[in-house]
Amino acid sequence: MQKFLKELGLKKENAGTSTGAKTSNSEKYIESYSPVDGKLIGKVSMTTKKEYEKVMKAATSAFKEWRTTPAPQRGEIVRQYGNALREHKEALGQLVSYEMGKSLQEGYGEVQEMIDICDFAVGLSRQLYGLTMHSERPSHRMYEQWHPMGVVGIISAFNFPVAVWSWNAMIAMVCGDVCVWKASEKTPLCSVACQNILRKVLKDNDVPEGVSSIINGDYKVGEYMTKDSRIPLVSATGSTRMGKIVGAEVASRMGKTLLELGGNNAIIITENADMDLVLTGALFGAVGTCGQRCTSTRRLIVHESRYNEVKNKLAKAYGQLKIGDPLDQSNHVGPLIDKDAVKAYKNALKQVEKEGGKVLVEGGVLKGKGYESGCYVKPAIAEAKNSYKIVQHETFAPIVYIMSYKTLDEAIEMQNDVPQGLSSAIMTTNLREAELFLSAAGSDCGIANVNIGTSGAEIGGAFGGEKETGGGRESGSDSWKAYMRRQTNTINYSTELPLAQGIKFDF
């Protein structure tokens, strides 16, 4: 690991603020301990208010130049960053896995997502289209165009410590925005590594390094951005509780937010389901990233005729899972992020039994050699009712609740009857069932899948959800519009000035 840390420019003590050549000299540090083995990886200095002001000065100054740089040229910078990520994919993937605790394959996959979004953004830099409209007035032309917004604040979560930042930053950059990134205090080294790689690309192209800056610290550092009227858009990923605070604060100053918050995702398994697909989709959805994805499968809603079959086969599959060091690719499940997550996991298992549920595959905290960090837990399955309070709540841990239904209408109602609305899926070989699920009378989530699980979204589609998930969209499709301001233009090329709606104003 030391070799990879050195390759990424990481030291024992790292600057938590980057504004080009300026770095933090704060005397307060965030210590990053790996959930893999409990060891200290390194420290990142916390951004002070004074340093934050330096960041904003550099960012606002860089924006004045960056916004007038032709979009295809901005795309070229992003293209070069994608190539740099290819060169450092192994090192950055190893760091993601070690600092966050996800499997090494998922760590590499997260860096691949960054590379993919760079490729997407490069193409997008030549496709920031507006519309041309017919005017009701003679010799007039109407059209709309899109302009950069300014400084985009990005608040990311620990579970995807690099990919979600890139979803936002790469799109924002080709749109002509500049970015200030506050990473999760649980994975701060990942942000420093990404910035170190990007800094060289910016320097080599004589681009102001204020185009991309990082700040680090707890929620108080995040408040610098949410309260700052110089930041027109704050994109925040995290819990619903956090999102409500950020949304209210930014709205109070008439700013805009892009919120990607909690999920309580379900797979409906119909009587016509292909069981091989069910087991693969449900298993990865429930235990991948140790249940710490916003798209993790939390609920299995199973037709009564297949209920016992699903329950028994899934329980058997759980018995074959290997739990351990995520850098060992023979293991399926790594650790939870920290002891607080372990506590929430244990409380959820107690609560489901207290409400009347039954634990089918027992959980528990693993101890002994290889589990010294105290963050390794057993994935669990519990029979429950959709109405239980704990089922309505998102627990960021490998716990899946299983329940039965009689009719598909009932299953869809259960699927939708939670506060969150991120991802959903149906397993069926029946076309009518699939189409109903995808219709306006079906899933109310931002993502609805057929014969794949709830987890593992591609960058080409707009990512996000409804209800308490926040309602924002990022990554693919036309999500770029969230990072720009729309302007409608009307040009009169006649020698007269007719008014709209036929209004006469003679004098």
LINRASUL-V599437 format. One line per field, one symbol per residue. phi: phi as a letter, one per 20 degrees, with the letter a starting at -180 (. if undefined). A space follows every 10 residues. Layout:
phi = ???
//
This chain:
phi = .gfffffeme cfccfecccm ffcfcfedce eddfffcmef erccfefeff fgffffffff ffffeffefg gfffffffff fgfffffdgf fffffgfffe offfffffff ffgfffffff fffffdceed ddcfeedflc cdbccddfep edecdddffc fcffgfgfff fffffnedcc ddfffecfff ffffffffgf ffffdlegff fbccccqeff fffgffeeff dfcddcdrff gfffffffff ffdmedccdd dfccecdede fdfefffgff fffffedgll mddfdgfdcd ddfgfdffff gffffffffe fddrgffefe eecdeffaff ffffffffff ffffeofcee dfepeecofn dffmdecefc ccfbdfegff ffeedfaecc ddbdbddfgf ffffgeebfe becbbcdade fffffffeef edgeefccdc mcfednfeff efdqbdlffo neccmeldfg ffdcdececc deddeccfef mmfdceb
//
